[in-house]
Amino acid sequence: MARAKKDNVPVSVRLEKGIFEKLSKFCEDSGQPKTVAVERALEMYIDDYYEKMGK
């Protein structure tokens, strides 16, 4: 059964080569698509920011 499509917005970013290589290796090792890895990382970073700011 196919997954339901989620509401999404295309994003384009430029990453330093070293960061991109780390991301690629992480995704290869973990079996996650880059989109999932980046979404999760951003979610954690943003949640942590607001938690530290007391919001």
PDBQT receptor file of N, H, CA, C and O in Angstrom, charges set to zero:
ATOM      1  N   MET A   1       0.847  -1.181   0.000  1.00  0.00    +0.000 N 
ATOM      2  CA  MET A   1       0.000   0.000   0.000  1.00  0.00    +0.000 C 
ATOM      3  C   MET A   1       0.892   1.245   0.000  1.00  0.00    +0.000 C 
ATOM      4  O   MET A   1       1.847   1.315   0.773  1.00  0.00    +0.000 OA
ATOM      5  N   ALA A   2       0.603   2.193  -0.829  1.00  0.00    +0.000 N 
ATOM      6  H   ALA A   2      -0.173   2.136  -1.457  1.00  0.00    +0.000 HD
ATOM      7  CA  ALA A   2       1.390   3.419  -0.960  1.00  0.00    +0.000 C 
ATOM      8  C   ALA A   2       1.143   4.344   0.231  1.00  0.00    +0.000 C 
ATOM      9  O   ALA A   2       0.045   4.391   0.786  1.00  0.00    +0.000 OA
ATOM     10  N   ARG A   3       2.186   5.073   0.607  1.00  0.00    +0.000 N 
ATOM     11  H   ARG A   3       3.078   5.035   0.156  1.00  0.00    +0.000 HD
ATOM     12  CA  ARG A   3       2.053   6.047   1.689  1.00  0.00    +0.000 C 
ATOM     13  C   ARG A   3       1.243   7.244   1.211  1.00  0.00    +0.000 C 
ATOM     14  O   ARG A   3       1.291   7.614   0.037  1.00  0.00    +0.000 OA
ATOM     15  N   ALA A   4       0.505   7.839   2.127  1.00  0.00    +0.000 N 
ATOM     16  H   ALA A   4       0.466   7.539   3.080  1.00  0.00    +0.000 HD
ATOM     17  CA  ALA A   4      -0.230   9.055   1.804  1.00  0.00    +0.000 C 
ATOM     18  C   ALA A   4       0.778  10.186   1.615  1.00  0.00    +0.000 C 
ATOM     19  O   ALA A   4       1.763  10.281   2.347  1.00  0.00    +0.000 OA
ATOM     20  N   LYS A   5       0.523  11.032   0.639  1.00  0.00    +0.000 N 
ATOM     21  H   LYS A   5      -0.277  10.955   0.044  1.00  0.00    +0.000 HD
ATOM     22  CA  LYS A   5       1.417  12.167   0.406  1.00  0.00    +0.000 C 
ATOM     23  C   LYS A   5       1.214  13.205   1.489  1.00  0.00    +0.000 C 
ATOM     24  O   LYS A   5       0.084  13.513   1.869  1.00  0.00    +0.000 OA
ATOM     25  N   LYS A   6       2.329  13.744   1.987  1.00  0.00    +0.000 N 
ATOM     26  H   LYS A   6       3.246  13.493   1.678  1.00  0.00    +0.000 HD
ATOM     27  CA  LYS A   6       2.238  14.774   3.005  1.00  0.00    +0.000 C 
ATOM     28  C   LYS A   6       2.320  16.139   2.342  1.00  0.00    +0.000 C 
ATOM     29  O   LYS A   6       2.889  16.299   1.263  1.00  0.00    +0.000 OA
ATOM     30  N   ASP A   7       1.740  17.109   3.015  1.00  0.00    +0.000 N 
ATOM     31  H   ASP A   7       1.277  16.979   3.892  1.00  0.00    +0.000 HD
ATOM     32  CA  ASP A   7       1.814  18.482   2.534  1.00  0.00    +0.000 C 
ATOM     33  C   ASP A   7       3.276  18.909   2.610  1.00  0.00    +0.000 C 
ATOM     34  O   ASP A   7       3.900  18.758   3.660  1.00  0.00    +0.000 OA
ATOM     35  N   ASN A   8       3.830  19.429   1.540  1.00  0.00    +0.000 N 
ATOM     36  H   ASN A   8       3.323  19.551   0.686  1.00  0.00    +0.000 HD
ATOM     37  CA  ASN A   8       5.245  19.781   1.553  1.00  0.00    +0.000 C 
ATOM     38  C   ASN A   8       5.522  21.023   0.721  1.00  0.00    +0.000 C 
ATOM     39  O   ASN A   8       4.694  21.464  -0.076  1.00  0.00    +0.000 OA
ATOM     40  N   VAL A   9       6.699  21.566   0.931  1.00  0.00    +0.000 N 
ATOM     41  H   VAL A   9       7.372  21.207   1.579  1.00  0.00    +0.000 HD
ATOM     42  CA  VAL A   9       7.171  22.753   0.219  1.00  0.00    +0.000 C 
ATOM     43  C   VAL A   9       8.591  22.466  -0.241  1.00  0.00    +0.000 C 
ATOM     44  O   VAL A   9       9.428  22.083   0.576  1.00  0.00    +0.000 OA
ATOM     45  N   PRO A  10       8.886  22.638  -1.523  1.00  0.00    +0.000 N 
ATOM     46  CA  PRO A  10      10.261  22.416  -1.973  1.00  0.00    +0.000 C 
ATOM     47  C   PRO A  10      11.196  23.495  -1.436  1.00  0.00    +0.000 C 
ATOM     48  O   PRO A  10      10.841  24.673  -1.381  1.00  0.00    +0.000 OA
ATOM     49  N   VAL A  11      12.399  23.070  -1.041  1.00  0.00    +0.000 N 
ATOM     50  H   VAL A  11      12.687  22.113  -1.085  1.00  0.00    +0.000 HD
ATOM     51  CA  VAL A  11      13.393  23.984  -0.481  1.00  0.00    +0.000 C 
ATOM     52  C   VAL A  11      14.723  23.721  -1.172  1.00  0.00    +0.000 C 
ATOM     53  O   VAL A  11      15.075  22.572  -1.437  1.00  0.00    +0.000 OA
ATOM     54  N   SER A  12      15.442  24.766  -1.456  1.00  0.00    +0.000 N 
ATOM     55  H   SER A  12      15.156  25.699  -1.241  1.00  0.00    +0.000 HD
ATOM     56  CA  SER A  12      16.764  24.635  -2.058  1.00  0.00    +0.000 C 
ATOM     57  C   SER A  12      17.773  25.309  -1.152  1.00  0.00    +0.000 C 
ATOM     58  O   SER A  12      17.597  26.467  -0.772  1.00  0.00    +0.000 OA
ATOM     59  N   VAL A  13      18.836  24.588  -0.802  1.00  0.00    +0.000 N 
ATOM     60  H   VAL A  13      18.979  23.648  -1.111  1.00  0.00    +0.000 HD
ATOM     61  CA  VAL A  13      19.881  25.144   0.058  1.00  0.00    +0.000 C 
ATOM     62  C   VAL A  13      21.249  24.784  -0.515  1.00  0.00    +0.000 C 
ATOM     63  O   VAL A  13      21.390  23.830  -1.280  1.00  0.00    +0.000 OA
ATOM     64  N   ARG A  14      22.232  25.554  -0.135  1.00  0.00    +0.000 N 
ATOM     65  H   ARG A  14      22.118  26.330   0.486  1.00  0.00    +0.000 HD
ATOM     66  CA  ARG A  14      23.622  25.240  -0.489  1.00  0.00    +0.000 C 
ATOM     67  C   ARG A  14      24.321  24.849   0.797  1.00  0.00    +0.000 C 
ATOM     68  O   ARG A  14      24.321  25.599   1.774  1.00  0.00    +0.000 OA
ATOM     69  N   LEU A  15      24.919  23.663   0.788  1.00  0.00    +0.000 N 
ATOM     70  H   LEU A  15      24.919  23.054  -0.005  1.00  0.00    +0.000 HD
ATOM     71  CA  LEU A  15      25.633  23.165   1.949  1.00  0.00    +0.000 C 
ATOM     72  C   LEU A  15      27.121  23.119   1.659  1.00  0.00    +0.000 C 
ATOM     73  O   LEU A  15      27.540  22.923   0.518  1.00  0.00    +0.000 OA
ATOM     74  N   GLU A  16      27.912  23.303   2.703  1.00  0.00    +0.000 N 
ATOM     75  H   GLU A  16      27.572  23.462   3.630  1.00  0.00    +0.000 HD
ATOM     76  CA  GLU A  16      29.340  23.076   2.542  1.00  0.00    +0.000 C 
ATOM     77  C   GLU A  16      29.532  21.613   2.153  1.00  0.00    +0.000 C 
ATOM     78  O   GLU A  16      28.781  20.739   2.587  1.00  0.00    +0.000 OA
ATOM     79  N   LYS A  17      30.529  21.366   1.345  1.00  0.00    +0.000 N 
ATOM     80  H   LYS A  17      31.139  22.076   0.993  1.00  0.00    +0.000 HD
ATOM     81  CA  LYS A  17      30.767  20.024   0.833  1.00  0.00    +0.000 C 
ATOM     82  C   LYS A  17      30.922  19.002   1.959  1.00  0.00    +0.000 C 
ATOM     83  O   LYS A  17      30.383  17.898   1.876  1.00  0.00    +0.000 OA
ATOM     84  N   GLY A  18      31.662  19.370   3.016  1.00  0.00    +0.000 N 
ATOM     85  H   GLY A  18      32.100  20.267   3.083  1.00  0.00    +0.000 HD
ATOM     86  CA  GLY A  18      31.868  18.447   4.133  1.00  0.00    +0.000 C 
ATOM     87  C   GLY A  18      30.571  18.061   4.830  1.00  0.00    +0.000 C 
ATOM     88  O   GLY A  18      30.381  16.901   5.198  1.00  0.00    +0.000 OA
ATOM     89  N   ILE A  19      29.677  19.031   5.013  1.00  0.00    +0.000 N 
ATOM     90  H   ILE A  19      29.831  19.973   4.714  1.00  0.00    +0.000 HD
ATOM     91  CA  ILE A  19      28.384  18.757   5.646  1.00  0.00    +0.000 C 
ATOM     92  C   ILE A  19      27.549  17.856   4.746  1.00  0.00    +0.000 C 
ATOM     93  O   ILE A  19      26.904  16.922   5.223  1.00  0.00    +0.000 OA
ATOM     94  N   PHE A  20      27.560  18.132   3.455  1.00  0.00    +0.000 N 
ATOM     95  H   PHE A  20      28.084  18.890   3.068  1.00  0.00    +0.000 HD
ATOM     96  CA  PHE A  20      26.809  17.291   2.526  1.00  0.00    +0.000 C 
ATOM     97  C   PHE A  20      27.336  15.858   2.540  1.00  0.00    +0.000 C 
ATOM     98  O   PHE A  20      26.554  14.908   2.494  1.00  0.00    +0.000 OA
ATOM     99  N   GLU A  21      28.650  15.700   2.603  1.00  0.00    +0.000 N 
ATOM    100  H   GLU A  21      29.285  16.472   2.640  1.00  0.00    +0.000 HD
ATOM    101  CA  GLU A  21      29.231  14.357   2.637  1.00  0.00    +0.000 C 
ATOM    102  C   GLU A  21      28.842  13.622   3.914  1.00  0.00    +0.000 C 
ATOM    103  O   GLU A  21      28.558  12.425   3.880  1.00  0.00    +0.000 OA
ATOM    104  N   LYS A  22      28.827  14.341   5.056  1.00  0.00    +0.000 N 
ATOM    105  H   LYS A  22      29.058  15.314   5.084  1.00  0.00    +0.000 HD
ATOM    106  CA  LYS A  22      28.383  13.735   6.311  1.00  0.00    +0.000 C 
ATOM    107  C   LYS A  22      26.918  13.316   6.213  1.00  0.00    +0.000 C 
ATOM    108  O   LYS A  22      26.549  12.221   6.637  1.00  0.00    +0.000 OA
ATOM    109  N   LEU A  23      26.087  14.195   5.649  1.00  0.00    +0.000 N 
ATOM    110  H   LEU A  23      26.388  15.084   5.304  1.00  0.00    +0.000 HD
ATOM    111  CA  LEU A  23      24.668  13.889   5.480  1.00  0.00    +0.000 C 
ATOM    112  C   LEU A  23      24.490  12.664   4.593  1.00  0.00    +0.000 C 
ATOM    113  O   LEU A  23      23.707  11.770   4.914  1.00  0.00    +0.000 OA
ATOM    114  N   SER A  24      25.207  12.621   3.492  1.00  0.00    +0.000 N 
ATOM    115  H   SER A  24      25.843  13.347   3.231  1.00  0.00    +0.000 HD
ATOM    116  CA  SER A  24      25.101  11.479   2.574  1.00  0.00    +0.000 C 
ATOM    117  C   SER A  24      25.505  10.180   3.253  1.00  0.00    +0.000 C 
ATOM    118  O   SER A  24      24.828   9.163   3.103  1.00  0.00    +0.000 OA
ATOM    119  N   LYS A  25      26.613  10.208   4.005  1.00  0.00    +0.000 N 
ATOM    120  H   LYS A  25      27.163  11.034   4.127  1.00  0.00    +0.000 HD
ATOM    121  CA  LYS A  25      27.078   9.000   4.704  1.00  0.00    +0.000 C 
ATOM    122  C   LYS A  25      26.065   8.582   5.758  1.00  0.00    +0.000 C 
ATOM    123  O   LYS A  25      25.744   7.400   5.883  1.00  0.00    +0.000 OA
ATOM    124  N   PHE A  26      25.558   9.556   6.519  1.00  0.00    +0.000 N 
ATOM    125  H   PHE A  26      25.819  10.516   6.418  1.00  0.00    +0.000 HD
ATOM    126  CA  PHE A  26      24.552   9.251   7.535  1.00  0.00    +0.000 C 
ATOM    127  C   PHE A  26      23.333   8.581   6.908  1.00  0.00    +0.000 C 
ATOM    128  O   PHE A  26      22.831   7.581   7.420  1.00  0.00    +0.000 OA
ATOM    129  N   CYS A  27      22.865   9.138   5.802  1.00  0.00    +0.000 N 
ATOM    130  H   CYS A  27      23.273   9.951   5.386  1.00  0.00    +0.000 HD
ATOM    131  CA  CYS A  27      21.677   8.588   5.144  1.00  0.00    +0.000 C 
ATOM    132  C   CYS A  27      21.952   7.188   4.603  1.00  0.00    +0.000 C 
ATOM    133  O   CYS A  27      21.094   6.309   4.683  1.00  0.00    +0.000 OA
ATOM    134  N   GLU A  28      23.123   6.986   4.066  1.00  0.00    +0.000 N 
ATOM    135  H   GLU A  28      23.820   7.700   4.002  1.00  0.00    +0.000 HD
ATOM    136  CA  GLU A  28      23.493   5.663   3.566  1.00  0.00    +0.000 C 
ATOM    137  C   GLU A  28      23.552   4.659   4.722  1.00  0.00    +0.000 C 
ATOM    138  O   GLU A  28      23.030   3.549   4.609  1.00  0.00    +0.000 OA
ATOM    139  N   ASP A  29      24.187   5.048   5.829  1.00  0.00    +0.000 N 
ATOM    140  H   ASP A  29      24.611   5.949   5.920  1.00  0.00    +0.000 HD
ATOM    141  CA  ASP A  29      24.325   4.161   6.984  1.00  0.00    +0.000 C 
ATOM    142  C   ASP A  29      22.992   3.873   7.661  1.00  0.00    +0.000 C 
ATOM    143  O   ASP A  29      22.747   2.750   8.101  1.00  0.00    +0.000 OA
ATOM    144  N   SER A  30      22.131   4.880   7.747  1.00  0.00    +0.000 N 
ATOM    145  H   SER A  30      22.330   5.793   7.390  1.00  0.00    +0.000 HD
ATOM    146  CA  SER A  30      20.864   4.731   8.473  1.00  0.00    +0.000 C 
ATOM    147  C   SER A  30      19.715   4.254   7.590  1.00  0.00    +0.000 C 
ATOM    148  O   SER A  30      18.677   3.827   8.096  1.00  0.00    +0.000 OA
ATOM    149  N   GLY A  31      19.897   4.326   6.275  1.00  0.00    +0.000 N 
ATOM    150  H   GLY A  31      20.740   4.673   5.864  1.00  0.00    +0.000 HD
ATOM    151  CA  GLY A  31      18.831   3.904   5.360  1.00  0.00    +0.000 C 
ATOM    152  C   GLY A  31      17.706   4.917   5.234  1.00  0.00    +0.000 C 
ATOM    153  O   GLY A  31      16.614   4.578   4.777  1.00  0.00    +0.000 OA
ATOM    154  N   GLN A  32      17.957   6.147   5.630  1.00  0.00    +0.000 N 
ATOM    155  H   GLN A  32      18.844   6.423   6.001  1.00  0.00    +0.000 HD
ATOM    156  CA  GLN A  32      16.944   7.194   5.527  1.00  0.00    +0.000 C 
ATOM    157  C   GLN A  32      17.172   8.035   4.281  1.00  0.00    +0.000 C 
ATOM    158  O   GLN A  32      18.315   8.254   3.881  1.00  0.00    +0.000 OA
ATOM    159  N   PRO A  33      16.104   8.505   3.670  1.00  0.00    +0.000 N 
ATOM    160  CA  PRO A  33      16.272   9.494   2.603  1.00  0.00    +0.000 C 
ATOM    161  C   PRO A  33      16.784  10.810   3.196  1.00  0.00    +0.000 C 
ATOM    162  O   PRO A  33      16.567  11.089   4.376  1.00  0.00    +0.000 OA
ATOM    163  N   LYS A  34      17.450  11.602   2.390  1.00  0.00    +0.000 N 
ATOM    164  H   LYS A  34      17.626  11.376   1.432  1.00  0.00    +0.000 HD
ATOM    165  CA  LYS A  34      17.971  12.887   2.859  1.00  0.00    +0.000 C 
ATOM    166  C   LYS A  34      16.853  13.789   3.364  1.00  0.00    +0.000 C 
ATOM    167  O   LYS A  34      17.035  14.506   4.348  1.00  0.00    +0.000 OA
ATOM    168  N   THR A  35      15.705  13.762   2.705  1.00  0.00    +0.000 N 
ATOM    169  H   THR A  35      15.558  13.180   1.906  1.00  0.00    +0.000 HD
ATOM    170  CA  THR A  35      14.584  14.601   3.141  1.00  0.00    +0.000 C 
ATOM    171  C   THR A  35      14.193  14.281   4.572  1.00  0.00    +0.000 C 
ATOM    172  O   THR A  35      13.999  15.192   5.377  1.00  0.00    +0.000 OA
ATOM    173  N   VAL A  36      14.075  13.015   4.898  1.00  0.00    +0.000 N 
ATOM    174  H   VAL A  36      14.233  12.275   4.243  1.00  0.00    +0.000 HD
ATOM    175  CA  VAL A  36      13.684  12.605   6.250  1.00  0.00    +0.000 C 
ATOM    176  C   VAL A  36      14.741  13.026   7.254  1.00  0.00    +0.000 C 
ATOM    177  O   VAL A  36      14.408  13.553   8.315  1.00  0.00    +0.000 OA
ATOM    178  N   ALA A  37      16.007  12.803   6.937  1.00  0.00    +0.000 N 
ATOM    179  H   ALA A  37      16.277  12.375   6.075  1.00  0.00    +0.000 HD
ATOM    180  CA  ALA A  37      17.091  13.155   7.846  1.00  0.00    +0.000 C 
ATOM    181  C   ALA A  37      17.121  14.659   8.107  1.00  0.00    +0.000 C 
ATOM    182  O   ALA A  37      17.283  15.086   9.250  1.00  0.00    +0.000 OA
ATOM    183  N   VAL A  38      16.968  15.459   7.062  1.00  0.00    +0.000 N 
ATOM    184  H   VAL A  38      16.837  15.113   6.133  1.00  0.00    +0.000 HD
ATOM    185  CA  VAL A  38      17.004  16.915   7.222  1.00  0.00    +0.000 C 
ATOM    186  C   VAL A  38      15.778  17.398   7.991  1.00  0.00    +0.000 C 
ATOM    187  O   VAL A  38      15.900  18.261   8.861  1.00  0.00    +0.000 OA
ATOM    188  N   GLU A  39      14.602  16.856   7.685  1.00  0.00    +0.000 N 
ATOM    189  H   GLU A  39      14.504  16.155   6.978  1.00  0.00    +0.000 HD
ATOM    190  CA  GLU A  39      13.395  17.243   8.420  1.00  0.00    +0.000 C 
ATOM    191  C   GLU A  39      13.551  16.952   9.908  1.00  0.00    +0.000 C 
ATOM    192  O   GLU A  39      13.231  17.798  10.743  1.00  0.00    +0.000 OA
ATOM    193  N   ARG A  40      14.035  15.776  10.239  1.00  0.00    +0.000 N 
ATOM    194  H   ARG A  40      14.296  15.089   9.561  1.00  0.00    +0.000 HD
ATOM    195  CA  ARG A  40      14.198  15.398  11.641  1.00  0.00    +0.000 C 
ATOM    196  C   ARG A  40      15.243  16.281  12.331  1.00  0.00    +0.000 C 
ATOM    197  O   ARG A  40      15.037  16.720  13.463  1.00  0.00    +0.000 OA
ATOM    198  N   ALA A  41      16.344  16.537  11.659  1.00  0.00    +0.000 N 
ATOM    199  H   ALA A  41      16.511  16.180  10.739  1.00  0.00    +0.000 HD
ATOM    200  CA  ALA A  41      17.400  17.361  12.244  1.00  0.00    +0.000 C 
ATOM    201  C   ALA A  41      16.902  18.783  12.491  1.00  0.00    +0.000 C 
ATOM    202  O   ALA A  41      17.152  19.349  13.555  1.00  0.00    +0.000 OA
ATOM    203  N   LEU A  42      16.205  19.358  11.526  1.00  0.00    +0.000 N 
ATOM    204  H   LEU A  42      16.002  18.898  10.662  1.00  0.00    +0.000 HD
ATOM    205  CA  LEU A  42      15.670  20.713  11.690  1.00  0.00    +0.000 C 
ATOM    206  C   LEU A  42      14.643  20.760  12.814  1.00  0.00    +0.000 C 
ATOM    207  O   LEU A  42      14.646  21.689  13.622  1.00  0.00    +0.000 OA
ATOM    208  N   GLU A  43      13.776  19.775  12.868  1.00  0.00    +0.000 N 
ATOM    209  H   GLU A  43      13.773  19.020  12.212  1.00  0.00    +0.000 HD
ATOM    210  CA  GLU A  43      12.757  19.710  13.920  1.00  0.00    +0.000 C 
ATOM    211  C   GLU A  43      13.421  19.672  15.293  1.00  0.00    +0.000 C 
ATOM    212  O   GLU A  43      13.009  20.398  16.197  1.00  0.00    +0.000 OA
ATOM    213  N   MET A  44      14.439  18.838  15.459  1.00  0.00    +0.000 N 
ATOM    214  H   MET A  44      14.774  18.248  14.725  1.00  0.00    +0.000 HD
ATOM    215  CA  MET A  44      15.141  18.743  16.734  1.00  0.00    +0.000 C 
ATOM    216  C   MET A  44      15.833  20.055  17.077  1.00  0.00    +0.000 C 
ATOM    217  O   MET A  44      15.770  20.510  18.219  1.00  0.00    +0.000 OA
ATOM    218  N   TYR A  45      16.489  20.664  16.102  1.00  0.00    +0.000 N 
ATOM    219  H   TYR A  45      16.539  20.295  15.174  1.00  0.00    +0.000 HD
ATOM    220  CA  TYR A  45      17.219  21.913  16.323  1.00  0.00    +0.000 C 
ATOM    221  C   TYR A  45      16.267  23.038  16.736  1.00  0.00    +0.000 C 
ATOM    222  O   TYR A  45      16.539  23.772  17.686  1.00  0.00    +0.000 OA
ATOM    223  N   ILE A  46      15.172  23.164  16.029  1.00  0.00    +0.000 N 
ATOM    224  H   ILE A  46      14.951  22.568  15.257  1.00  0.00    +0.000 HD
ATOM    225  CA  ILE A  46      14.208  24.237  16.305  1.00  0.00    +0.000 C 
ATOM    226  C   ILE A  46      13.527  24.012  17.651  1.00  0.00    +0.000 C 
ATOM    227  O   ILE A  46      13.370  24.955  18.427  1.00  0.00    +0.000 OA
ATOM    228  N   ASP A  47      13.117  22.770  17.940  1.00  0.00    +0.000 N 
ATOM    229  H   ASP A  47      13.245  22.004  17.310  1.00  0.00    +0.000 HD
ATOM    230  CA  ASP A  47      12.501  22.467  19.232  1.00  0.00    +0.000 C 
ATOM    231  C   ASP A  47      13.468  22.774  20.374  1.00  0.00    +0.000 C 
ATOM    232  O   ASP A  47      13.070  23.336  21.395  1.00  0.00    +0.000 OA
ATOM    233  N   ASP A  48      14.733  22.406  20.200  1.00  0.00    +0.000 N 
ATOM    234  H   ASP A  48      15.056  21.950  19.371  1.00  0.00    +0.000 HD
ATOM    235  CA  ASP A  48      15.750  22.664  21.219  1.00  0.00    +0.000 C 
ATOM    236  C   ASP A  48      15.931  24.177  21.437  1.00  0.00    +0.000 C 
ATOM    237  O   ASP A  48      16.056  24.638  22.572  1.00  0.00    +0.000 OA
ATOM    238  N   TYR A  49      15.943  24.914  20.366  1.00  0.00    +0.000 N 
ATOM    239  H   TYR A  49      15.842  24.539  19.444  1.00  0.00    +0.000 HD
ATOM    240  CA  TYR A  49      16.079  26.373  20.463  1.00  0.00    +0.000 C 
ATOM    241  C   TYR A  49      14.963  26.962  21.317  1.00  0.00    +0.000 C 
ATOM    242  O   TYR A  49      15.218  27.728  22.247  1.00  0.00    +0.000 OA
ATOM    243  N   TYR A  50      13.732  26.601  20.996  1.00  0.00    +0.000 N 
ATOM    244  H   TYR A  50      13.525  25.979  20.240  1.00  0.00    +0.000 HD
ATOM    245  CA  TYR A  50      12.602  27.174  21.728  1.00  0.00    +0.000 C 
ATOM    246  C   TYR A  50      12.542  26.677  23.168  1.00  0.00    +0.000 C 
ATOM    247  O   TYR A  50      12.103  27.404  24.060  1.00  0.00    +0.000 OA
ATOM    248  N   GLU A  51      12.976  25.453  23.395  1.00  0.00    +0.000 N 
ATOM    249  H   GLU A  51      13.332  24.863  22.671  1.00  0.00    +0.000 HD
ATOM    250  CA  GLU A  51      13.025  24.942  24.754  1.00  0.00    +0.000 C 
ATOM    251  C   GLU A  51      14.033  25.738  25.585  1.00  0.00    +0.000 C 
ATOM    252  O   GLU A  51      13.769  26.075  26.739  1.00  0.00    +0.000 OA
ATOM    253  N   LYS A  52      15.177  26.030  24.995  1.00  0.00    +0.000 N 
ATOM    254  H   LYS A  52      15.392  25.756  24.058  1.00  0.00    +0.000 HD
ATOM    255  CA  LYS A  52      16.199  26.808  25.706  1.00  0.00    +0.000 C 
ATOM    256  C   LYS A  52      15.783  28.252  25.915  1.00  0.00    +0.000 C 
ATOM    257  O   LYS A  52      16.197  28.883  26.889  1.00  0.00    +0.000 OA
ATOM    258  N   MET A  53      14.977  28.777  25.021  1.00  0.00    +0.000 N 
ATOM    259  H   MET A  53      14.642  28.265  24.230  1.00  0.00    +0.000 HD
ATOM    260  CA  MET A  53      14.498  30.160  25.135  1.00  0.00    +0.000 C 
ATOM    261  C   MET A  53      13.298  30.253  26.073  1.00  0.00    +0.000 C 
ATOM    262  O   MET A  53      12.833  31.350  26.383  1.00  0.00    +0.000 OA
ATOM    263  N   GLY A  54      12.803  29.114  26.520  1.00  0.00    +0.000 N 
ATOM    264  H   GLY A  54      13.181  28.223  26.268  1.00  0.00    +0.000 HD
ATOM    265  CA  GLY A  54      11.670  29.102  27.450  1.00  0.00    +0.000 C 
ATOM    266  C   GLY A  54      10.348  29.416  26.795  1.00  0.00    +0.000 C 
ATOM    267  O   GLY A  54       9.441  29.942  27.440  1.00  0.00    +0.000 OA
ATOM    268  N   LYS A  55      10.229  29.103  25.531  1.00  0.00    +0.000 N 
ATOM    269  H   LYS A  55      10.965  28.676  25.007  1.00  0.00    +0.000 HD
ATOM    270  CA  LYS A  55       8.982  29.400  24.813  1.00  0.00    +0.000 C 
ATOM    271  C   LYS A  55       8.216  28.136  24.535  1.00  0.00    +0.000 C 
ATOM    272  O   LYS A  55       7.141  28.185  23.938  1.00  0.00    +0.000 OA
TER     273      LYS A  55
